[in-house]
Every structure is written in structure tokens, then in C-alpha cells.
Amino acid sequence: MKTMNLKIVPNSYEICLEIDEQRIKLTESSLFDRIKEARIASRLSGKEMQEQDDNLESQLYGGDIAD
């Protein structure tokens, strides 16, 4: 702040703290949203893989395989 010839007064310090707090909350909120989306995507891909495995297994070991 001295480089820019600005005085640091209690109000400016408090404003900086408030801005930092808002920035941190926004970042955490964004992070939690991304984590939630990643978990959903992971579950969906797991279900898709399970369905593919089930389809393949039914083709290999289905009841009509002996015919």
C-alpha cells in the first residue's frame, strides 16, 4: 500500500477482510458444486459400465447359448 501512496486505515483493512471472506465463500461454493457434479458423473459412468457388463454377460452366458 505504501508503494501506491495509500493510507491503511481501519476501514480499508475491514473492507479487505470482507472482500476476502466473500471471495473465499464464492470459491468454496464453486468447489463444492464441482465436487458434486464429479460425484454424479462418476456414479452415472459406473452405472453405464455395469449395464454394459450385464449385457455382455447375458450374451456370453444367456439361456439360449446351448442351442
Secondary structure, DSSP 4 states (H G I P E B T S, - for coil): -TTTT----HHHHHHHHHHHHHHHHHHHHHHHHHHHHHHHHHHHHHHHHHHHHHHHHHHHH-GGGG-
